[in-house]
Each structure stands twice: as structure tokens, then as C-alpha cells.
């Protein structure tokens, strides 16, 4: 049997959240919460949209199920509580401790239950019946309950939104991982194929040289065998003990009459062969092949890097500037790859595409698809703007360079790097870039900026591009010579 404290705590699990009393004829809603049948009928009979008083889930069908099993459990718990507290404990709790009569009133000022004999002790206080006091405090709890239920609903919505964002980040991360793997796989394949081709070329060259040298070695071995045979024959003759026979081999004269004719011809042939073999073995030839050292042990990494440009996507786009868009105070180089501010306004045609207020100029080529990357040198400049812009932007009068107006730009001035996105943001860079890289992905809706010296990322804009985009450059005012250096488009020469 549970202790009195345990039984009381257990009983709290079966309290109706409407009447705050033990469940009487409990019913279960579709959301799983339990209430007294009379309480839920009274709440739903108010004419408002029926919902669960606890979680506020709407119950348009007004459906609930009688939970007889729960009702039986509540009854058993009540009995256990009464058994442990004794037959008169409940009645004693309802009696005034001083006057030993039933507590019937509630003192509003003191917030306590009193009996009728306690009233004179609470002079000038307001008294309510227990039912009215119960209704009053229940009404006071209704507002915070509604507020808490509203907060709970809002928190659940925020939780759902956060879970969606977590799922989106996870999905995006997996997508970016696949992109990285794919991009490096192309480089790995190129390098592996280049390595295999170069190794195969080396093997073929080695095979060709060795074939010639091995053929020469075979001939040398044949000559050695022939000479060794001659040496053996000479040793054989040197071993001849009879002087007359030995001398007749070299001095045929009158001595020849003592030899048969056929034997004499053999001796002449042997002497002649010795002489010829000696001539052949006088100067042996050695084939000295050489590997193409410069091909296989030159600047391999650099040469492969130059070849790799053919597979880079995007590679560096070598841009030129469009003179017809340049502000009249801008001076372009003859090759249209650099631009600087001039103090004097130039006499130029006022084309519709020419900037009239901002010191800007566009690249000659616009992009509607694909991925593109270019770089511009900003060394020794104190003020500049670079980025991309829509073809349809306003080029006359004052311009705010923001995505809303069709500009996605990185700005520098007064030692501050700045972008105007949904809000103006200042970027904190560890080092000052000497060259700025701009990356444009038309289909992906991305404009990113990099410190081209080490390819560290500076900032990325995202959006949806529906028209042609042009590279934009603004060298800004010369500032009395402090900002006189031009902006220079970097051209990669391979």
C-alpha cells in the first residue's frame, strides 16, 4: 500500500484541468487528453470553436470516447486515499481549526477559508461563497492558461520551422559535398590520365632505346663467341710440338712438299680466317641511347597546370571594357583592360547605355547562362567598386548599388569593405586583397567575391537572375592623386 504522500501525488495525475477536481466520468479527446464529461460538454457548449482546453487542438467533430477504464482507476485511487487518511480526515480538513465548524466562506482580502464565526475577526473584509471563490480563481487562471496555450502553439510552430531549416541545411550540405566531389573528380581524372600518358610515353621511349641497345649487345656477344673460337684454334696450334709441322702452316715454301695437297689448303684457309676475325674485332661499337630528360624531368607541374586550363569550369574569363558605357570622366586604356578617373570631363556621345553620374563602366560581354570568373587588380587603390549588374539598370542620375536596384557589388573606401545586401554589411578581412575575384553562376543565382591572392571567400549574394548580367567596375574619384591608380582587368595568359 502506498504512503499517504505517494497516494496524494498519484491522485494529482487524475485531476480534470477544467474543474480542477478528480475526473468524474472521464472522457478522452482525439488529442489524448482526459476531462470530466460534464466539463467538456460545458466548455464546448459555449458556442466557440470546439477545441481541447489543454492543447487547443481543434475538435471540429466534437468527438470523444468514454474512458471507463480510467474511471475505474480514479475510483480505486480515491478509495486508497480515504483508507490511508482515515474515515474522518476529509471531514476534518473542511472544519475550522478554531471553531470546529464547517468552512463556508472565503476572505478575499486575506485569501483564506473561514467559518461563519470567523467573520467578526475579519472586519471590513469581503467574503465570498466557496463556489464563487472557486469560479473567481478559475477565471484568473483562464487568461494565463490561454496565454500559455498560445505560447505552446507558437513554440511548436517555431520547432517545426527549425526542424525544416535543419533538414534544408543537411540537404544543402549533401548537395554541396556532391558538387565538391564532382569538381575534384574531374581534376583527379585529368591528372591521372596525364600521368598515365606520360608514363606510357616514357616506357615506349625506354623500350625503343633498349631494343636498339639489346640488338647491338647480341651482335657483340656473337663477335665474342667468334673471337673465342679463334683464340681456341690458336691455342690448339700453339700446342703443336713438331717444329716442321708448325712452320709449314705459315711458311709454305719448299716445306710444303712434305704435306698432302688438301691439307695445305686447310692451313691457308685457317690463316686467312684468323686475319679476318682479327680485323672485325679491332673496333667494337657501343650504342649510347639517351632519355628525353627535359620531357620527363622539366617543370611538370607548371606545364600540366597550363594544360589544365582546358578543363577548368569556369576558367578565368578574359574581359575587355565597353567604352560606350563609361562615364565621361573615365579614361580607358587602348587595350580596354584598365580604367581610371580623370579630373576633366571628356567630350563623348551621350549614349543611352553610358553612365552619367556614377563613375562606372561595364564589361563588353554579358552573361545569361553558365558559370564565369574574372579578376581585377585593386593594388594601391583607396576607393573602388566591383561586381555585376542587370542589363536594364538605370544608368543616369544617382544610383544606390543594391540587389533591389539590380547591383551586386563589393565596395571599398575609407579602409572599409562593404556590401549592400538586404542590409548594409561591413566585412572584416584579415588582409588587404591586391586582386579581387568575382564568380557568377547564372542558373545557380550566385555572385561571390574572393581575395584572388589566396582564393579566400569574402562574400556571396544569392538571388534569381532573369536577364543578362554584365561585369561592373568603378575606380571612383582620383582623390587628389591618392586614388589615381587604375582598376586593371587581370588576363590569364597560358
Secondary structure, 3 states (H helix, E strand, C coil): CCCHHHHHHHHHHHECCCCCCECCCEEEECCCCEEEHHHHHHHHCCCCCCECCCCCCECCCCCEEECHHHHHHHHHHHHHHHHHHCCCHHHHHCECCCCCCECCEEECCCCEEECHHHHHHHCCCCEEEHHHHHHHHHHHHHHHHHHHHHHHHHHHHHHHHHHHHHHHHHHHHHHHHHHHHHHHHHHHHHHHHHHHHHHHHHHHHHHHHHHHHHHHHHHHHHHHHHHHHHHHHHHHHHCCCCHHHHHHCCCCCHHHHHCCHHHHHHHHHHHHHHHHHHHHCCCCCCCCCCCCHHHHCCCHHHHHHHHHCCCCCCCECCCCECHHHCCCCEEECCCCCEEEECCCCCCCCCCCCCCCCCCEEEEEEEECCCEEEEEEECCCCCEEEEEEEECCCCCCCCCCCCHHHCEEEEEEECCEEEEECCCEEEECCCCCCCEEEEEEECCCCEEEEEECCCCEEEEEEECCCCCCEEEEEECCCCHHHCCCCCEEEECCCC
